[in-house]
């Protein structure tokens, strides 16, 4: 072998060695991402499209919850997989097959208050905590607990509307 061939061989060997060192790392990294993908996807709440941008308002409320208190956001995402809209007189929730759905009343959306939607999502996620854990308490006690839970978050919100505060305060003191 002449000197030129040795240099070319060594250069190719070093290049292949460097690429070879990265391969196991890249394979582990890709495997890690594939394992985490269902967890990341699970952290998403599916918001039904309805009305004139109602889904965007709910998305804004979810974002505001996340920015205001990450613990409330974590609990919301853990217990609620879907948000739907309905024509009932108040917002409510459903728990079936280990999956939570919050049903936002059209009336709540038409109040045109992101803070109110935050309150609705947090309040109903509290009810979903009760459903998932199968806690058995009176309807009045559960409702009061959920309004207290809601109050704890809305007091942290910027530009909290006085009517929303007063409503939550009144409902949390109801016996």
Secondary structure, 3 states (H helix, E strand, C coil): CCHHHHHHHHHHHHHHHHHHHHHHHHHHHHHHHHHHHHHHHHCCCEECCCCCCHHHHHHHHHHHHHHHCHHHHHHHHHHCCEEEEECCCCCEEEEECCEEEEEEEHHHHCCCCHHHHHHHHHHHHHHHHHHHHCCCCCHHHHHHHHHHHHHHHHCCCCCCCHHHHHHHHHHHCCC
